Amino acid sequence: MATIFTKIIRGEIPCYKIAENEECFAFLDINPLAKGHTLVVPKAEIDYILDIDDKLLAELAIFSKKVAKAIEKSIPCKRIAFAVVGMEVPHTHVHLVPIQSEADVGFTKPKLKLPQDEMEKIAEKIRSYFL
């Protein structure tokens, strides 16, 4: 059975898409820790990041870096945190979270609830900086 991320990649579930290439797909987290919190996933449905072959893992890291640079230009922050937890959805995903301090990357913290129009504006702004 396809994961929710595979359904998003296929266009079966809507998302706030940031970018994609042949191997990877990036979209805003709908339950963000911060404005601009983005998920980057391989298009291949692989549950555990350590099971990804080296070539795809390298592509995922490089693509994530490009997305993170676009977020950094779009959202005021000190850093972009890269986090791989992998417990929520059985499909490898990298969290890119704009942060001011390490405390901003607490996954047990309450998530933001942003209106659809604000999510669309954030996605559009990040996309505008994606190279």
N, C-alpha and C positions, 0 to 999 in steps of 0.2 A: 504494500500500500504506500502511495506517495506521501512524503512528508508535506507539511504546510509550506515549507520553503520551496519544494519542487513545484507545488501548485502555484505559488507566487511567480516563480521563474517561467512557468508555462502560460501565465496570464489567466489562470483559472480563479485566482483570488487577487483582488486589486492591491496595489501597494504604491508607496511614494518612491518610485524608482530614482536612483541616483545615476547609475552607470552599469554597463555590462560589456563583457568581451566574450570570446568564444568559450572561455573556461569559468568565468566568475560573474557574479551578479551582486549589486549593492543596492540597498533600499533602507529607508528610515525605519527604525524600530517603532512600532505603534505604541509601545509602553516604555518610553525613553526615560533614562536617568537624567538626561539633560537635553536641551534643544540641540538638534543635530546628531543625536545618537543614531549611528548607522550600523547596519549589519552587512557583512560581506560573506558570501557563501560560494563554495564551488558549485557549479551547475551539476556536477556528478553528485549523486546522493550517497555520501559517505558519512557514517555516523561519527566516528572518532578521528580527530585530527591526526593522531599518530598512525592511523591506517592509510593516510593519503600518501601516494608515491611522491618521491622527492621533486619531480618536475612540476606536478600540480601544486605542491606545497609552496614551492618557490614562486609560482605564478600567483597564488593566493596572497602571499606576502607582498609581492610587488604591486599587485592591483590594490591591495588594502592601503599601501603607502600612498598611492596616487589619490585614492579617495580621501584619506586622512589629510593630505595636503590641501585638497579642496575644502574640506570641513574647516581646517585651520584658517583659511582665508575668509570663510563665511561667518563663523561663529566666534565671538570674542572668548578667548580661553588662553590659559598658559601652556597647555599641552593637549595632545590627543592620546588618551589611554587606549591601548590595544589589550583586549581581554578575550581569552578563550575559556569558556566554562564548559559548555557542551552538555549540560544536563537537561535543559528545557525542551529541546527539540532534537530528535536523533538524526541530525544533519549538521555537519561541521559548520560553525559560524564564528566569525570574528566580530566582536563588539568594538566599535570605534566611538569613544565617548569623549566629548570636549570637557576638560576639567580645569578647575582652578587649584585643586589640591587632591592628594590621594584619597581623602575622605569622600570625594565625589563618585568613586567607583564602588560603592556598596550596593551589591545586587539585592540585598534584603530591604533597602530603603524604599519608601513609597515612590511610585513612578509618576511622572508628569502625565496630565491629561490635557492634551492640546487640541484645539478645534481643527477641523479638517482644513480650513483655509490657511491657518498658520502652518500646518504641516506641509501643505502645497508650496507655500512661500519659502519655507526652509529648504525643501527639496530643490526648488527652482534655483535658489541662490547657490546651493552647493554645486548643482549641475553646471552652473555658469562658470565655475572655477575648475571644473574637471578637465584635465588635459588629455 
